[in-house]
Amino acid sequence: GAVVSQHPSWVICKSGTSVKIECRSLDFQATTMFWYRQFPKQSLMLMATSNEGSKATYEQGVEKDKFLINHASLTLSTLTVTSAHPEDSSFYICSAQDILNTGELFFGEGSRLTVL
Amino acid sequence: EDQVTQSPEALRLQEGESSSLNCSYTVSGLRGLFWYRQDPGKGPEFLFTLYSAGEEKEKERLKATLTKKESFLHITAPKPEDSATYLCAVGGNTGRRALTFGSGTRLQVQP
């Protein structure tokens, strides 16, 4: 099946620094990718929809200047957490839709961010 | 606004003890209802997509069913390796392509 790869799988950073997370669709093209955030024992909350070649669409309450999303190619989207603070510590998960084939939505393995 | 409610929040079964997980939903035109399995510290793993009421899908010990208001994930004779969180999600026809997720059911199967 289709594979979505996320990197890094975990990262620890100091407060005030920026962290970039990559999401790649390995064997299919994805014009749209989605970024979710998940707190312990809670569900996935959509942060933004990443559109290839255009600006991302952010959900209400998500700061677009803090969570920068770039979708420069049909196989890569990046999420940059700028000036990270401890409250940004979370599990970030990307997903991509195999629109041209099955239409199924596949998820990456997630990235655990810990801000000290 | 699409909404998904899963129950129970947690479920503990003995190996071989069959049971069902519930997913109730409200959506503006169902594009699809999805079941995922999530292991701790991992991303969700796709299990099933159901598109219309009355549809059923099976995979090994799992069977998913769909009505106009809810979906069930039936687990027959579960094994310890079935322990995971099972997530239900819906996609609507509002133009929003992202899925709306329920909070999941944490399943623990004891040997």
Interface residues (C-beta under 8 A of the other chain):
Chain A: G1 V4 Q6 T32 F34 Y36 K41 Q42 S43 L44 M45 L46 T49 F91 I93 S95 Q97 E104 L105 F106 F107 G108 E109 G110 R112
Chain B: F34 Y36 G41 K42 G43 P44 E45 F46 T49 L87 A89 R97 A98 L99 T100 F101 G102 S103 G104 R106
